[in-house]
Amino acid sequence: MDIFDYIVVGAGSAGCTLAHRLASVGDYKVLLIEQGAADRSPLFRMPKGFGALLKGDRHVSRYQVTRSDVQAKDELWLRGKSLGGSSSVNGMIWIRPRPEGIQRLARYGGSEWSYESLEPHLDALDGQGSENGYFRVAPHREQYAITDKFLQACEKQGLPKQVSLTDIGARGAGYLHYNIDGSGRRQSAASVFLRRPESRQNLQVRTDLAVNRVIFKDKKAQSVLCEKNGAERLFQARKEVILSAGAIESPLILQRSGIGDPALLEELAIDLLHANSHVGSNLREHLIGGVGVETRSPLDSENRQYGGLRLLGNLVRYYASRKGPMSQSPCHAAAFLKSSDSLAAPDVMLMFSPFSRDGDDFSVRAGISLSAYAMYPESSGEVVLASKQPGVPPRIRMSYLQTEYDRRASIAGLRAVKSILEQEPLASRVLVDTSAIAEAETDDELLAIYKAQGQPGFHAVGSCAMGEATSASVVDARARVHGVTGLRVVDGSILPEMIASVTNATVMAVAMRVADLILEDAKHN
């Protein structure tokens, strides 16, 4: 049996960050386990390469989600399944959580999770816009004229242009920043953290290993049972096992390990280790509503850039100069606004993209897209096992827009989208908007459209929520799983609420913070 000090399950944004930190400090032997494959394809480094990766099953997990708020409407959630996890296939948008967002976490985790405790880790990640961080964070090197028109329309709507949106301070709009390096390549958690010399000696990375469950002795996590090509593998942890498998898989591993709702575990013939009905509950996600509109000029749209000879030309341009559409994120600019004047800070995000879609394909006619969502949704769902056997799809249920705040903020976002499209100089660049949103006037009409057309943001959190009260949470303020020892959960699932508009930077900062707590605990044990 292979023995390590720490075993980290899941090589996504949190897992890569955490494993690097633990392996680079002291003399701890760390194992990082990933269900997916290595990130060897050049598509992982090309910013727009994720479009091709998302079409296959090799590097992506697909989950069917039942919507309980809309009849006969299910969703498909995608998650990265490779080194880097979803940070290898996301939109690369870099936005820090605001102090008021982190304060939401401090309500559950206390002083361990003040803004002052998390800010140094955010600074270490992005260097505050300098070249000194783990990530180079900057806007696109090339900007489109149509994006400028969007920002000018936002300004006329009372959303002044901001130099940087990495740190949302007030109402405003601006160019987004991205974790794309100076050579036009995606920076994922894997590319940044798993190839650093300071951790390489003490870190082992194993791919294509599906984790079944954690094995305990006297309620202490001892080892991790995995499977590869039909053969079981067992890895032992001297100190701790840390689940960083994400908001879907981390609660499922806990449930297979006997930690969860007693009724569910009995139904699935899983021996109960510790009863906690909150495992898998409180699942939160952003619901994005928006519109695609046709532009008067094809030069204002990327719709024709991703097929045939144009795609070939863009690929050649990318590899020759690291420029062009393939070097960019899909979303080029954003705006932040308040759903109510009584709020102290923005709570709604608008996004602008220079393309439009018809289902999963780019629209035949040239177009652009505007979308919006409530940054701090209150509605929630759940993820639970459907079988004790790994690989069987779980039952995921989501119920959006169930609170008055969620409905009000979402409607405010759609109204802002409508208003910005009507403002010059953007209005004259688009044809008459014939979408359902353009025709909607009342709140009820807008809400119905939002429910019917809204799409998930792929930012799920909350399913292993943090809290000091064992009766209302899954982990404590140090990310230790209630009721057992030697086991933590460190990923977006421990966030009891959404605390940021985009979660990637937040999750990595959380992982760095918990790494410090783990190392601190190791000194005293």
MINU-82125 format. One line per 10 residues: their letters; for each residue x, y, z of C-alpha. Coordinates in steps of 0.001 Angstrom, whole numbers. Example, Ala and Ser with C-alpha at 12.3 -4.5 7.8 and 13.67 -1.06 7.14 Angstrom:
as = 12300 -4500 7800; 13670 -1060 7140
***
This chain:
mdifdyivvg = 0 0 0; 1276 3468 -916; 1509 5764 2126; 1485 9571 2132; 1133 12293 4734; -1728 14017 2930; -4024 12742 205; -5873 15361 -1839; -8805 14077 -3905; -9488 16170 -6995
agsagctlah = -6984 18165 -9067; -9177 21168 -9811; -8745 24779 -8749; -8726 23955 -5031; -6899 20630 -5200; -3947 21844 -7284; -3532 24928 -5114; -3754 22982 -1872; -1486 20120 -2947; 1207 22536 -4100
rlasvgdykv = 1105 24452 -833; 1266 21351 1374; 4075 19805 -678; 6195 22957 -805; 6254 23576 2960; 8079 21175 5240; 8777 17595 4289; 5264 16241 3819; 4589 13645 1142; 1442 14597 -756
llieqgaadr = -643 12559 -3180; -2989 14365 -5571; -5620 12107 -7155; -7529 13090 -10295; -10371 11154 -11881; -9613 12586 -15316; -6584 12558 -17558; -3506 14739 -17771; -3850 18108 -19512; -1450 17311 -22365
splfrmpkgf = -3558 18453 -25320; -2514 21860 -26731; -6199 22776 -26585; -5813 23202 -22815; -3420 26123 -23275; -5265 27783 -26168; -7863 30051 -24499; -10639 29184 -26972; -9573 25538 -27105; -12023 24649 -24368
gallkgdrhv = -14855 24803 -26910; -13526 21646 -28552; -12742 19998 -25204; -16310 20507 -23965; -17720 18563 -26915; -16104 15286 -25878; -16321 13086 -22792; -12616 12544 -22163; -12047 15798 -20282; -15562 16714 -19141
sryqvtrsdv = -18117 15238 -16729; -21777 15760 -17596; -24522 15855 -14977; -28259 15937 -15589; -29967 18383 -13241; -33687 18424 -12548; -35238 21874 -12254; -37981 21856 -9638; -38895 25488 -10329; -39800 24866 -13986
qakdelwlrg = -41806 21902 -15233; -40209 19648 -17837; -36970 21643 -17954; -33740 19915 -17047; -30214 21284 -17213; -26878 19864 -18205; -24014 20824 -15922; -20471 20419 -17237; -17388 20075 -15061; -13739 19785 -16060
kslggsssvn = -12322 16273 -15725; -8560 16591 -16118; -5640 18120 -14295; -6811 21628 -13496; -10460 20575 -13318; -12833 23289 -14451; -10008 25857 -14418; -8808 24079 -17575; -12098 24583 -19432; -13680 27750 -17984
gmiwirprpe = -13955 31299 -19330; -10747 32451 -17563; -12459 35515 -16047; -10577 36758 -12982; -12662 38582 -10396; -11866 38779 -6699; -14546 38519 -4041; -15375 41857 -2482; -14943 42446 1287; -18718 42362 1718
giqrlarygg = -18769 38998 -65; -16113 37557 2215; -18035 38936 5174; -20805 36532 4194; -18344 33696 4777; -17148 35186 8069; -20700 34910 9389; -20277 31139 9262; -16535 30713 9842; -15785 33518 12276
sewsyeslep = -12468 35336 12488; -10694 32584 10560; -12462 33958 7478; -12196 37722 7765; -11249 39733 4698; -7861 40345 6307; -7231 36594 6495; -8067 35999 2831; -6660 39140 1207; -2975 38062 1391
hldaldgqgs = -3830 34912 -545; -5687 36864 -3210; -2648 39138 -3478; -362 36115 -3817; -2526 34709 -6595; -2807 37758 -8846; -48 40037 -7556; -2600 42874 -7455; -2207 43262 -11204; 1601 43078 -11158
engyfrvaph = 3880 40364 -12506; 4550 39089 -8975; 1564 36783 -8551; 1170 33132 -9385; -1121 34224 -12227; -688 36970 -14762; -4027 38783 -14739; -4700 41317 -17485; -7297 42355 -20083; -7244 41089 -23656
reqyaitdkf = -4399 42493 -25713; -6862 43266 -28532; -10248 44938 -28046; -13183 45217 -30438; -14981 48413 -31434; -18338 46840 -30571; -17124 46272 -27005; -16348 49975 -26713; -19890 50720 -27893; -21255 48475 -25147
lqacekqglp = -19201 50302 -22507; -20322 53697 -23810; -23942 52541 -23666; -23372 51390 -20083; -22003 54814 -19190; -25138 56482 -20542; -27106 54055 -18391; -25311 55339 -15286; -22594 52674 -15178; -19290 54586 -15461
kqvsltdiga = -16284 52960 -17078; -13887 51337 -14616; -10199 50710 -15273; -10320 47244 -13700; -13097 44856 -12754; -10885 42405 -10865; -12039 44020 -7625; -15670 45134 -7797; -15940 48311 -5775; -18845 50288 -7168
rgagylhyni = -21353 50466 -9977; -19617 50504 -13305; -18522 48712 -16453; -15221 47828 -18034; -13016 45353 -19791; -12647 42092 -17942; -9312 40667 -16799; -8282 37062 -17367; -5792 34456 -16233; -4198 34351 -19695
dgsgrrqsaa = -418 34760 -19729; 1606 37232 -21780; 2020 34645 -24527; -1709 34226 -24995; -1991 30909 -23141; -4542 29833 -20556; -3224 29596 -17018; -5058 26813 -15210; -4553 25703 -11630; -2604 22736 -13007
svflrrpesr = -292 24721 -15285; 465 27209 -12506; 785 24968 -9443; 1692 21427 -10501; 4897 22255 -12344; 6600 24413 -9738; 10002 23189 -8540; 9388 23921 -4846; 6675 21250 -4601; 7766 18740 -7235
qnlqvrtdla = 9930 16619 -4925; 7185 15946 -2367; 4162 15815 -4673; 2889 12800 -6586; 56 13230 -9079; -2025 10235 -10169; -4564 10582 -12972; -7402 8376 -14261; -8227 7244 -10727; -11881 7240 -9675
vnrvifkdkk = -12306 7633 -5908; -14899 5340 -4361; -14802 6270 -692; -12718 7159 2332; -11999 4312 4741; -12007 4992 8485; -10714 3384 11648; -12433 4520 14846; -13884 7454 12914; -10449 8635 11753
aqsvlcekng = -9842 8827 8014; -7138 6307 7197; -7118 5680 3462; -8773 6291 115; -10197 3478 -2004; -9887 4118 -5743; -10499 2256 -8973; -8599 2260 -12245; -9484 51 -15201; -11573 -2199 -12976
aerlfqarke = -8822 -2740 -10389; -9017 -1318 -6865; -6182 753 -5418; -5776 1767 -1780; -3740 4761 -613; -3074 5451 3066; -2824 8872 4715; -676 9330 7822; -2200 12699 8633; -5281 13685 6630
vilsagaies = -7476 13051 3627; -8744 16208 1911; -11654 16152 -527; -11333 18784 -3257; -13576 17123 -5813; -15993 20032 -6191; -19547 20854 -5203; -20957 17761 -6921; -18426 15017 -6233; -17210 15930 -2726
plilqrsgig = -20623 15356 -1064; -21059 12149 -3065; -17756 10791 -1739; -18835 11679 1793; -22122 9848 1291; -20402 6744 -119; -18112 6886 2918; -21062 6721 5319; -21402 10416 6132; -24791 11856 5246
dpalleelai = -28538 11585 5659; -29286 8322 7523; -32443 7691 5489; -30562 8015 2199; -27703 5794 3321; -30104 3134 4589; -31962 3211 1268; -28683 2597 -581; -27405 -43 1895; -24440 2104 2959
dllhanshvg = -23233 1645 6542; -23763 4821 8553; -20587 6314 10001; -21887 9763 10958; -25378 11176 10487; -25502 14577 8808; -28482 15411 6633; -26781 18582 5362; -24310 16685 3167; -25306 17508 -407
snlrehligg = -27928 20100 553; -27675 23904 180; -26367 23543 -3401; -26234 27009 -4965; -25669 28122 -8527; -25861 31252 -10639; -28730 31338 -13134; -27797 33487 -16131; -30444 35126 -18271; -29763 37052 -21440
vgvetrspld = -30325 37720 -25090; -28560 37415 -28424; -29236 40180 -30958; -28304 40541 -34603; -25737 43177 -35567; -25880 45314 -38691; -22281 44561 -39599; -20603 41136 -39547; -17450 42945 -38405; -19103 43457 -35008
senrqygglr = -19523 39719 -34421; -17352 36630 -34080; -20101 34282 -35271; -18326 33491 -38544; -14869 33086 -37015; -15222 29508 -35793; -15925 27476 -38897; -14329 26572 -42226; -11444 28587 -43590; -11909 31380 -41049
llgnlvryya = -11357 28949 -38197; -8269 27565 -39925; -6961 31088 -40410; -7573 31953 -36764; -5743 28823 -35645; -2759 29722 -37832; -2827 33265 -36493; -2931 32030 -32916; 74 29745 -33241; 1991 32347 -35260
srkgpmsqsp = 1359 35359 -33034; -771 34221 -30044; -3373 36772 -31146; -6859 36764 -32603; -10126 35211 -31388; -8462 31978 -30274; -6342 33921 -27754; -9353 35359 -25945; -12104 34535 -23493; -15670 34388 -24849
chaaaflkss = -16754 37251 -22574; -15097 40609 -23307; -16616 43093 -20876; -18939 43308 -17908; -20888 45706 -15753; -21891 45654 -12095; -25019 47277 -10749; -27266 47352 -7705; -30674 45731 -7848; -31788 48308 -5264
dslaapdvml = -30496 51782 -4458; -30552 50829 -787; -27672 48390 -1264; -24120 49372 -356; -22484 47469 -3229; -23365 45884 -6582; -25180 42558 -6531; -25912 42008 -10245; -23382 41234 -12986; -23896 41915 -16699
mfspfsrdgd = -21696 40280 -19335; -21017 41180 -22963; -19841 38726 -25633; -19191 39536 -29320; -21119 36515 -30596; -24587 35008 -30424; -25809 31436 -30352; -28676 29396 -31670; -28745 26540 -29179; -25252 25033 -28992
dfsvragisl = -24164 26506 -32334; -23155 30004 -33325; -25975 31918 -34985; -25910 31973 -38772; -26339 35741 -38794; -23871 38088 -37108; -24782 38883 -33527; -23730 39770 -29985; -24920 38616 -26556; -25753 40374 -23301
sayamypess = -26595 38487 -20137; -27123 39136 -16434; -27414 37336 -13124; -27793 37878 -9401; -24364 37450 -7834; -25572 36253 -4415; -28563 33923 -4987; -30406 32612 -1947; -32269 29693 -3574; -30713 26256 -3364
gevvlaskqp = -30919 22617 -4403; -29277 19324 -3512; -27032 16568 -4824; -27389 13009 -3507; -26325 9527 -4489; -28611 7422 -6646; -26540 4290 -5953; -23679 3180 -3734; -21783 2215 -6886; -19349 4856 -8187
gvpprirmsy = -20074 6012 -11703; -23858 5938 -11373; -25162 9462 -12120; -26296 11260 -8955; -29653 12909 -8384; -29232 16674 -8631; -32174 18976 -8082; -32086 22761 -8388; -34738 25304 -7558; -33903 28816 -8688
lqteydrras = -35646 32135 -8033; -37462 30912 -4937; -36928 34033 -2825; -38145 37573 -3322; -34562 38827 -3441; -33544 36356 -6176; -36511 37338 -8311; -36009 41065 -7800; -32271 40982 -8572; -32723 38801 -11655
iaglravksi = -35442 41046 -13053; -33232 44087 -12423; -30498 42434 -14468; -32760 41765 -17437; -34158 45291 -17330; -30593 46635 -17433; -29851 44459 -20480; -32935 45845 -22243; -32005 49430 -21416; -28373 49135 -22507
leqeplasrv = -29399 47696 -25878; -31549 50793 -26389; -28701 53214 -25632; -26446 54773 -28244; -23925 54134 -29603; -24843 50450 -29224; -28449 50737 -30393; -27512 51785 -33932; -25103 48846 -34269; -27810 46224 -33751
lvdtsaiaea = -30982 45411 -35626; -34349 45595 -33923; -34361 43182 -30992; -37104 40648 -31674; -36347 38409 -28713; -38864 37562 -26024; -37017 39857 -23614; -37562 42831 -25926; -41307 42225 -25916; -41560 41665 -22158
etddellaiy = -42647 44627 -20043; -43948 43398 -16695; -41927 41745 -13955; -43943 38557 -14353; -43162 38416 -18071; -39449 38926 -17479; -39418 36352 -14699; -41125 33767 -16899; -38494 34297 -19599; -35704 34060 -17051
kaqgqpgfha = -37036 30747 -15770; -37539 29316 -19236; -34305 30499 -20858; -31882 30888 -17940; -28692 28837 -18033; -26397 27698 -15193; -23207 29645 -14609; -21108 26571 -13682; -20185 28187 -10355; -21849 25720 -7961
vgscamgeat = -21056 25997 -4239; -22555 25154 -863; -23115 21383 -789; -20647 20787 2087; -21313 24085 3811; -19080 25532 6504; -20412 26405 9936; -19613 26022 13607; -23025 24534 14392; -22829 20823 13649
sasvvdarar = -26601 20757 13326; -26547 23070 10308; -23310 22438 8397; -20873 19806 7107; -17450 21246 7977; -16186 23602 10671; -14271 26864 10220; -11069 24911 9573; -12797 22790 6893; -12784 19678 9114
vhgvtglrvv = -15723 17349 8529; -18018 17208 11547; -18191 13921 13431; -14914 12400 12218; -11205 13201 12336; -8501 13319 9704; -10898 14437 6958; -11486 17866 5434; -13327 19271 2459; -11582 22108 633
dgsilpemia = -13317 23415 -2482; -16273 25571 -3467; -18677 23212 -1739; -17723 24581 1700; -18904 28110 841; -22316 28390 2540; -23314 31171 139; -22087 32667 -3102; -19476 35245 -2158; -18289 36279 -5641
svtnatvmav = -19665 36786 -9133; -17086 34364 -10584; -15723 31687 -8290; -12344 30497 -9629; -10093 33031 -7878; -12157 32724 -4703; -11846 28942 -4554; -8069 29070 -4982; -7754 31694 -2241; -9899 29531 46
amrvadlile = -7604 26572 -669; -4538 28631 208; -6184 29753 3432; -7102 26218 4477; -3595 25026 3586; -2290 27450 6206; -4788 26072 8734; -3741 22492 7944; -58 23308 8360; -824 25176 11579
dakhn = -2708 22159 12944; 145 19853 11917; 2556 21805 14115; 383 21225 17169; -380 17536 16590
***
